[in-house]
């Protein structure tokens, strides 16, 4: 299928901007460039019922910044189902602000609470710092249900790209550590195999926003050593057992170098008995769900993800 014209517009905008690749400028400048791009590409932030900035205790004694959204039209007294969300950005860039409009969209479309997690970034904080922050934040939200106005029995995790990786890993850790109980996982074009040896990495190595060189740079910033590639906390596709995990909704894009590993993760989950809904957008690039100002399909994709999440909560599908 041809590339979505809206996605082609995004690629042309980036070409005309002359923006250097992230790997050419280093982490600090890459973060600035990513924030600037979000201002141009992200949908306008929709009004929600409530926004609260919070903090959860970090494993090393510090604090993990969080932002809690309550969907528009929800009652202030209601204990809402909650999605703990981890932003994308290759574990190096991105933050609560970069994914503000996306989280607002999901909160409103699902009529739920969304807690966005500002986990520690690499290279200042190497793997597995982000993993431990995301798990700690999820456990804290589950433990603070009443105080936060959320229902821990209807707690899901989600994220895009690197955040999808962290959501998948958090689900595995929750299973293996005996909680918290996670009812669903929303994985938006997730990075699940640090080996980068799936065919789509070669098919879309250049020219479609996320490149092979940029992914290699992200992993070089994030991982401590090549041996970390085989650690399932970095590469959840390499986990020995994917059974007894929460049901999953997985989004992939046809022009995304990560599409084949996302598809492989969905197939492995299914073989292990985990209910999976795989939604493939054949005409889309990596990152399109956060580009709603330009790419109209982003809104439909987020609405579809929200519908799947809401349906799972209404049906009371069991987690692990």
Protein Blocks (a to p, Z undefined) as FASTA:
>chain_A
ZZdfklmmmmmmmmmnopacfklnojmlmmmmmmmmmmmmpccddddfbdcddddddfko
pacdddddddehiafkbccdddddddehehmggcfklmmmmmmmmmmmnopadddddddd
dfklgcfklmmmmmmmmmmmmmmmmmnopafklccdddehjlmmmmmmmmmmmmmnopac
dfbdcdehiafbfnopafklmmmmgonlpafklmmmmmmmmpmbfklmmpmklmmmlpfb
lghiacddddddfkbfklmmmmmmmmmmmmnopacdddddfkbcehklmmmmmmmmlmmm
mmmmmmmmmmmmmnopacZZ
